[in-house]
Amino acid sequence: MNHLRTLVIGSLLIAVFLPIVWSGRAVGAPASEQHLGASAGEKLHFQLHWLGMVAGEATLQMDGGNRGTYALQLTLTSSGAARVVRAIDDQFTTGGERRGNWFIPQRYIKEQRRNEQTKWITYPFDREMRQVPRTLRVQGEEQNEKTVVIPIGSDRVLDPLSTLYTLRAWPELRPDRALHWQVTEGEKVYCLTIQAGERQQLQTELGDFSVVALRIAVDNSESFRQRGPILFWVTDDARRLPIQIEAQLSFGAAVATLVAWEDGRGGQKRLPER
């Protein structure tokens, strides 16, 4: 089930930047007309499937954003047979400065619990020195704290969560050209390549959505064990809600599907109680 964590973080980190233009017009509405992407108070709930079986759930939420700052949090929990294989209760947080469409992180933290042990991985972004000193601390082994300095060549290198929200806020996407971004995860910086597909209808248990399909590849990443690009669908409106993420990985097909949302704009939807 370490695979499950890799999928979700990998997939959500993958979606990063996007110009959003479709056949000469913007998907949703131009940035000059309305706010694009996530709003403060937004909360998204996903159901995770691995090899066709329910494997867990994830929640993404955003706070701040009204005064040039933001805070993001992802919680991830395994369930069912997947939890029998490995119990996962993880939390990922980041926060920083909003610069136009960019979410520029100051500190990214991963808290990962496995049975009775917890480990913390911290990524403070030192943009002046162009580096991220990644620190690993394991519960009960504080004396063995390990730090690895990750060099970054640009002040636009992001963490996975900030990448996703920058993606959703970006004003344009051109289907005739690939886009490239850099993200730090693990002990490295990875290059992402995103190619837009066509606007289409996507039906899930939550409803029928007009979406834009994105094909996302992680270059030189042994971590994600990809067998082809990750597919990512966002709604064709100003919110850019991430409806579904799908990946074909070496350990099987994995899918994260949106099952409930509160958009921070007064709208909400969830599956009916069964």
C-alpha positions in Angstrom: 0.0 0.0 0.0 3.0 2.2 -0.2 1.9 2.1 -3.8 -1.3 3.8 -3.0 0.4 6.7 -1.3 2.8 7.0 -4.3 -0.2 7.1 -6.7 -2.1 9.8 -5.0 0.8 12.1 -4.1 2.4 11.4 -7.5 -0.8 12.0 -9.4 -1.8 15.1 -7.5 1.6 16.5 -7.7 1.7 15.9 -11.3 -0.9 18.3 -12.4 0.8 21.5 -12.3 0.7 24.4 -14.7 -1.6 25.1 -17.5 -2.5 27.5 -20.0 -6.1 26.9 -20.6 -7.2 27.9 -24.1 -9.4 25.8 -26.2 -9.9 26.3 -29.9 -8.9 30.0 -29.5 -11.1 30.6 -26.4 -10.5 30.1 -22.7 -11.9 27.0 -20.9 -14.3 28.3 -18.3 -13.9 32.1 -18.3 -10.9 34.4 -18.8 -8.9 35.3 -15.7 -9.9 39.0 -16.2 -13.6 38.1 -15.8 -13.7 35.8 -12.8 -11.5 34.1 -10.2 -10.0 30.9 -11.5 -9.2 27.7 -9.6 -9.7 27.0 -5.9 -11.3 29.4 -3.4 -10.5 29.6 0.3 -12.7 27.2 2.2 -12.8 24.6 -0.6 -12.8 21.0 0.5 -12.6 18.0 -1.9 -13.2 14.3 -1.1 -11.9 11.5 -3.2 -12.4 7.7 -3.3 -9.4 5.7 -4.3 -9.4 2.5 -6.3 -6.6 0.1 -7.0 -7.1 -2.8 -9.4 -10.8 -2.0 -9.4 -11.2 -2.3 -5.6 -11.8 0.5 -3.1 -8.4 1.1 -1.5 -8.9 4.3 0.5 -10.0 7.9 0.6 -8.3 11.3 0.4 -9.4 14.9 1.3 -7.9 18.1 -0.1 -8.7 21.5 1.4 -7.5 25.0 1.0 -7.5 27.9 3.5 -6.3 31.5 3.2 -5.8 33.0 -0.2 -7.5 36.3 0.6 -4.5 38.3 1.6 -1.8 36.8 -0.7 -1.2 33.7 1.3 -2.5 30.1 1.2 -2.5 26.9 3.2 -3.2 23.5 1.7 -3.7 20.1 3.3 -4.1 16.6 2.0 -5.1 13.6 4.2 -4.8 10.1 2.9 -6.2 6.9 4.5 -6.2 3.3 3.3 -9.3 1.2 3.8 -10.7 -2.3 3.2 -8.4 -5.0 2.0 -5.8 -2.3 1.2 -5.6 -1.5 4.9 -5.1 -5.1 5.8 -2.0 -5.0 3.6 -0.8 -1.8 5.1 -2.5 0.8 7.3 -1.8 4.3 6.0 -2.8 7.5 7.8 -0.9 10.3 6.1 -1.1 14.1 6.2 0.6 16.5 3.8 0.6 20.3 4.3 2.1 23.3 2.6 1.7 27.0 2.7 3.2 30.1 1.2 2.6 33.1 -1.0 0.1 33.7 -3.8 1.8 35.5 -6.7 -0.8 36.0 -9.4 -1.7 32.4 -10.6 1.3 30.9 -8.7 1.2 29.2 -5.4 4.8 29.6 -4.2 5.5 27.4 -1.1 7.6 28.3 1.8 7.4 24.9 3.6 6.1 21.5 2.7 5.6 18.8 5.3 4.8 15.1 5.0 3.6 13.2 8.1 3.4 9.5 7.5 2.1 7.0 10.0 2.7 3.2 9.6 1.2 1.2 12.4 2.8 2.6 15.6 5.5 4.6 14.0 5.4 8.1 12.5 7.9 9.9 10.4 8.1 13.5 9.3 9.7 14.9 6.2 10.1 18.7 5.9 10.9 20.7 2.8 11.8 24.3 3.6 12.2 26.3 0.4 15.3 28.5 0.5 14.9 30.4 -2.7 17.7 32.8 -2.1 20.2 30.0 -1.8 18.3 28.0 -4.6 18.0 24.9 -2.4 15.6 22.8 -0.4 17.2 21.2 2.7 14.9 18.1 3.0 14.9 16.7 6.6 13.7 13.3 7.6 12.8 12.6 11.3 11.5 9.3 12.6 9.6 8.9 15.8 11.9 7.4 18.5 15.0 8.0 16.3 15.3 11.7 16.6 19.1 11.4 17.1 19.3 10.0 13.6 17.7 12.9 11.8 18.8 13.1 8.2 19.1 16.1 6.0 19.6 16.1 2.2 20.1 19.3 0.3 18.1 19.4 -3.0 19.4 22.1 -5.4 16.8 24.0 -7.3 17.6 26.0 -10.4 14.5 28.1 -10.4 12.4 30.0 -7.9 9.4 28.4 -9.6 10.1 24.9 -8.3 7.0 23.8 -6.4 5.9 21.0 -4.1 3.2 18.6 -5.2 0.2 20.3 -3.6 1.2 23.8 -4.7 1.7 22.4 -8.2 -1.9 21.1 -8.3 -3.4 24.4 -7.2 -1.2 26.5 -9.5 -2.5 24.2 -12.3 -6.1 25.0 -11.5 -5.5 28.7 -11.3 -3.5 29.0 -14.6 -5.4 31.1 -17.2 -4.6 29.3 -20.5 -3.9 25.9 -21.9 -3.0 25.3 -25.6 -3.6 21.8 -27.0 -1.0 22.4 -29.8 2.0 22.6 -27.4 3.3 20.7 -24.4 4.0 22.5 -21.2 6.8 21.8 -18.7 7.2 22.4 -15.0 9.5 21.4 -12.1 8.4 19.7 -8.8 10.4 18.5 -5.9 9.4 15.2 -4.2 11.6 12.6 -2.5 15.1 13.7 -2.8 15.0 15.1 -6.3 13.5 17.6 -8.7 11.3 16.2 -11.4 10.2 17.6 -14.8 6.6 17.3 -15.7 5.2 17.4 -19.2 1.5 18.2 -19.8 -0.4 17.8 -23.0 -4.0 18.8 -23.3 -6.6 16.6 -24.9 -10.1 17.5 -26.1 -13.1 18.8 -24.1 -15.4 15.9 -23.3 -18.2 14.7 -21.0 -17.2 12.5 -18.0 -19.8 10.6 -16.1 -19.1 9.6 -12.5 -21.3 8.7 -9.5 -21.4 12.3 -8.6 -22.8 13.4 -12.0 -22.1 14.3 -15.6 -19.3 16.8 -16.1 -17.9 18.8 -19.0 -14.1 18.3 -18.5 -10.8 19.0 -20.1 -8.5 15.9 -20.3 -4.8 16.3 -19.6 -2.0 13.8 -20.2 0.8 14.2 -17.7 4.2 12.5 -17.8 6.9 12.6 -15.1 10.3 12.6 -16.7 13.1 10.4 -15.1 10.9 9.3 -12.2 11.5 5.8 -10.9 9.2 6.7 -7.9 5.9 6.6 -9.9 6.7 3.5 -12.0 4.5 4.8 -14.8 3.4 2.7 -17.7 2.2 5.6 -19.8 1.1 9.1 -18.9 -1.2 9.9 -16.0 -4.7 11.1 -17.1 -6.2 14.0 -15.3 -9.6 15.5 -15.8 -10.6 19.0 -14.6 -14.0 20.7 -15.0 -14.5 23.2 -17.9 -15.5 26.1 -15.6 -13.8 28.7 -13.4 -13.4 26.2 -10.5 -11.3 23.7 -12.4 -12.4 20.9 -10.1 -10.3 17.8 -10.4 -12.9 15.1 -11.2 -10.7 12.1 -11.8 -7.1 11.0 -11.9 -6.1 7.7 -13.5 -2.7 6.0 -13.7 -1.4 2.8 -15.2 1.5 1.8 -12.9 3.7 -1.2 -12.6 1.6 -2.6 -9.8 -1.7 -2.1 -11.6 -4.3 0.5 -12.5 -5.1 3.2 -9.9 -7.9 5.8 -9.9 -8.9 8.7 -7.6 -12.4 10.0 -8.2 -14.1 13.0 -6.7 -17.1 12.0 -4.6 -17.9 15.2 -2.7 -17.0 18.9 -2.8 -17.6 22.2 -1.1 -16.2 24.8 -3.5 -15.7 27.7 -1.2 -18.1 29.8 -3.4 -21.3 28.6 -1.8 -21.7 25.4 -3.9 -21.5 21.8 -2.7 -22.3 18.3 -3.8 -21.9 14.8 -2.4 -23.1 11.3 -3.1 -26.4 10.4 -1.4 -26.3 8.3 1.7 -26.6 4.5 1.0 
